[in-house]
């Protein structure tokens, strides 16, 4: 490993340490802030962690954490926006899927399903249903939009001004996205093999741990999409 890798590891340890030291009260503040301002916290959580995942992907592919035109700040802005969308989707599907199951039979209200402290097969089944529907309906749209913004950032020099320019969506869809990779890797493999079980775990965890687990998945999300969702050359 290079010197920069040790520096990054040190920064990660310093950032994560307050979560595991009760005396700091940082986790209590983090939990309270997330409950009081869920979308603001979602913005910063994904802006930092998912962008860090993309930087890790760049380090794996090219040996550096940043390069000219990569656009860390624009990527953070995009991930912050997507983080708020993900937080919204989790609320909608966590409430809507149990309600739907209740209509067709075999499931109580969302509060009844997820409020129980004990882990049951019923709770796991509902959590899995929430994960499957959220990742089937919402995730492909979100991932494709992310890929479009990723290409847009790179083509505009990785600047904030470039991010704010109109995206050439038709050109990106028809010529720039590698749909073979997007479909066969991102959609057909990572969604069912990784995100279905990952978000099932998220929804069965106690609310206290859901926040931290979802934040850590943000790193994996940025890493997987950056590695797998390559564009055409």
Protein Blocks (a to p, Z undefined) as FASTA:
>chain_A
ZZklmmmmmmmmmmmmmmmmmknommmmmmmmmmmmmmlmmmmmmmmmmmmmmmmmmmmm
nopabdehklmmlmmmmmmmmmmmmmmmmmmmmmmmmmmmmmnooiacfklmmmpmbdcf
klmmmmmmmmmmmmmmmmmmmmmmmmmmmmmmmmnoopaklmmpccdfklmmmmmpcfkl
mmmmmmmmmmmmmmmmmmmmmmmpcfklmmmmmmmmmmmmmmmmmmmmcccZZ
